[in-house]
Amino acid sequence: MDFQIPELRLNVDYSDQPVHPEFADQAAEIWYDPDGQPCAYGYHADNYFWMHWPGLATYRFDSTSNQVLAYPTINGWEPLVEDTYSRSVLPFVLQTRGWQVIHASGVECYSGIAVFCGVSGVGKSTLQYGLTQRGYHPWADDAVAFLPGAYLTQSLRLPFRVRLLSNSIQYFQLTSPPPPASTPFDNTENHLAPIAAIFILSRADATQTHLSQLGITRTRPDQAFAHLLEHAYCFMPENQEVRKSLASAYLELVSSTPVFDLILPNGLDLLPLVIDTVEGTLQKIIKNHDKHSNH
């Protein structure tokens, strides 16, 4: 398995033009923005995989090369082209070479990586950043790459920048968003660590009380499998082999990793209690691991 993170290269040969979605081998996969408008297309053509972001760039990649080629639409937008690659294209590139990627954030703790997944805006980045203020090392924001194994699921650290909503920036009394947590495409060493636990985040509704010590529950593997698939990155999901590989990877993930449902209170007043709850759960996992290791 190739652990190198593919680097982005901008096309400077203007005689070399990208293949657009209408010329794909099959109908392109379409991603939509929150307003329901198409924002990206994924497809296969000319023996390459492609992702097209209208008005920004088209990206070309395959399953073996350590470079991804970007065709910018407009000069001067290179920083946005690079940011879109790191955040939104790289997860799909990795999937074409055997990795799986889940929409999640994460921190590195004593026993491995604690992963927080959920829909956009639920509080993944806020919880991750709050834990880093207690000494945990940031691992991911928005995309956690993993490779299942028989006993351990390994995660690959990707370049990322923590993106906090305005209310979280105010809560942490930041004057500006946090800087990038890692140098993009640093392949000097393999940044690998086992996944210790996964927390599926959701918000309390009007009928639920504030988070208490009972606000977190262990999820059965079958339920965890269904919930985690909702947050999986998947390139060309109509392909039968892609679906088979995806399902197999997530089955291995939930069979080897404890998964918890964590209901978050609305607002940030109880964030310290949420972090206490996560820390307590991680400590129990460590104790259980140590207990089994001694037998």
N, C-alpha and C positions, 0 to 999 in steps of 0.2 A: 504494500500500500504506500502511495506517494504522500509524504507528509508536507511537502513543500507547498506553500501558499502561492498560487499563480499571481504573477505581477501584471499590472496593467501597462500597456504600451499604446500611446496615441498614434494613430495613422498619420504619416506625413507624406505618403505617396497618393496624391489626389487622383492619379489615374486608376487606382484601386478603389472601387466603389462597393459599398455593402449591398447585401441582398435584403430587400425589404419584405415585410410579411406577405404581401400579395403574391410573391414568387416562392413561397415555402413549399416543401414537398407535400405537406398536408396542411389542413387548416391550422392557423396559429392559435396558441393559447393566449387568452386575453386577461390581463389584470385590470381591476377597476379601482378608482380612487373613492374616498368616502362619499362623493357626490354622485357616484354611479357612472362616471365618465371613464373611458379607456385610458389608462396611463402607461401601459407597457404590453409588449407582445413577445412571446417566446415561440421559437420554431426551429426546424431543421431544414437546411438547404446546402447544396454543394459540399456535402460531407462535413459540415460544421454545424454547431449549435449557435443560435443567434438570440439576442434580446434587443428589441427596438423600443427606445423611449422617445416618442414623438417630440420634436423640437429641441432635443438635447443630444442624443447620441445613439448609435447602434453598436452593440458589442458582439464580437465573434470569438468563439472558444471551442475546444474539443476536449476529449477525456484524457489526454496525455500531456499536452504542452504545458510548460510552466509560465506561459505568457498568454494574456488575453488582449486582443486588439480592439481598440475603441475608435469609431469613426464619429468625431464630434460634428454636430450639425452647424454650430456657430463658433467661430474663434472667440477666445476670451472667456469661455465657460469651463475651462479645464478643471478648476477646483471642484465644480459641481459634478462634472463628469467622473472625476476620481472618487468623490464622496458617494455618488450613486453606485459606482462599482463596488466599493467596500461594503456598503450597507445593503444593497438590493440585488446585485448581480452575483457577487462572489458566493453567496449561499447556494445558488443554482449551479454554478461552476463546480463546486465541491461535490454536489450530488451526482454529477455525471462521472465522478471518479471514485464512487463507493461510499462517500460520507453521507450522513443525513444531517439536516439542520432544522432546528426548532425555533419558533419565534419566542425568544426568551432572553432574559438577562441572567447574570450569574456572578458569584463571588467565590474566591478560593478560600477554603477553610482547612482545618487540620486534617480532616479525613478525605478531602477531595473538593469537588465543585458542588456548591448549592445552586440549583437552577430554579428560576422563577419565570413561569410562563403564564400567558393570559392574553386577552385581547388588548389592542392598543388603548392606552390611556388608563388602564386598570391600576397601575402603580408599580410596574416591574422595575423601572429605572429608579424611582424614588426609594423603593425598598433596598435595591442594590447599593445606591449611594449612601443611604443611612447606615448600612452595615459597614461600608468602607470607613465611615467616621468612627467606628468601634475597632478598627484595626484589621478588618478583612481586606484582602487584595481583590481589586476588580478583575473580573475575568471576561465578561461579555455584556453587551447591551444590544438587544433586539435580535441577535442571532447566536445560538449555541450550536456548534458543530460537534457531532459525536460519531463514534464508530463502535457498535456493540461487540462484545466479546462473550465468551462462555461464562465468565465469572465477573468481569468488570466491563463497564462501558467507558471508553476513553473519550475525552473531549479535547478538541484542538482549539487553542486560543487564536482568535482572529483579531485583526486590527479593528478598533472601534472608538467611538466617542460617545460618552454618556449624554443623553438628551433629556433634560428635565423640563417639565411643564413650568409655566410661569409661577404657579402657586407653590411648587416645590422649590424653585429658585428662591422665592421669598422666604419660605419656611427655613431653609438652610442658611439664609442671610448671605447669599452669594451676590457679588456685584456683576458677575458674568457667568456664562455656562462653564462647566468643568472642561479642562483641556483634554485632548486625546489621551487615553489611558495606555496606549501602546504605539510603538513606531510602526507605521504601515509596512507590511510585507517584510518583516524582519525574519529571515530564514536562517539566521546564524545558529539556531538551535530549535529542536522540536518542542514546542510549548504544548505538552500533553499532560493531562491529569485525569484521574477517574472521577466519574460523577457519583457523588455521595448521596444526594437526595434531590427530589424534584418537588416543587411547590406549585400547585395550580391555583392561581389567584382569581378571586371574584369579589365583587362588591356586595355589601349587605344591602338588601332591599328594605322597603318600608316596614315589613313585618318582622325584621330581624333586629335583635338588640346589638349593642356594641360588642366588639370582640372581647371575649373573656378567655380564661384558660381552656375552655372547651371549644374555642373558635377554630381549632385545627383538628382534622381527622385523617387517619390513614385510609388511603383509597385502595380498594381491591384491584388487582392487576387487570381484570377485564374492563372495569370502569375507567381505570387510568389509561388503558390502551385507546379507548374511544375518545376520551377527552384530549389526550395528547395529539392524536391524529388531526384534531381540529386546528392545531397550531403548527402543523408541519409545513415546511417549505417543500414544494414538489414541482419539478420541471417536467413538462409534458406528461401529465398524469393519465392521459388516455392510453399510454403505452403499457401493455400488460406486464412486461418485465419490470418496468419502473414501479408499478403498483405492488407487484409481488415483493420486490426488494424493500420497498417502503414498509409494507406490513410486517415482513420478517424482522426488520431492524427494530421497529417499535415494540414488537412482541418480546424480543430479547431485552430491550431496554426496561420494560415494566416487570419482567421476570427477575431481573438482577438488581433493580434499584427501588428503594422505598419512595412512594409517591404520596403526597399529602394534599388535601383540599384545604385552602386557607382563605377564609372569608375576611375581607378587609373592611373596616368601618369607613363610612364616608367622611371625608375631611382628613386632616393630618394631625389632629390633637392626640390621637392614640397611637401614633407611629412608634414611639418608644416601646409601648406594650407589644405591638406587632413584632418588633425586632427582638424583644425579650422572648417571645413565643418561638420565633424561628431559631434563636440561639439555643433555647432549651431543648428543642427537637433535635438539633444537630449534636448537642452534647449527649443525648440519649443514644443516638446512632453510634457515636464514638464508643460509648460504654458497652453497647451490645456487641460492637465489632471486637473490642478488646476482650470481652468475655468469651466470645466464640474462638478467638485466636489463641486463648490460653488453654483451650480444651483439646 
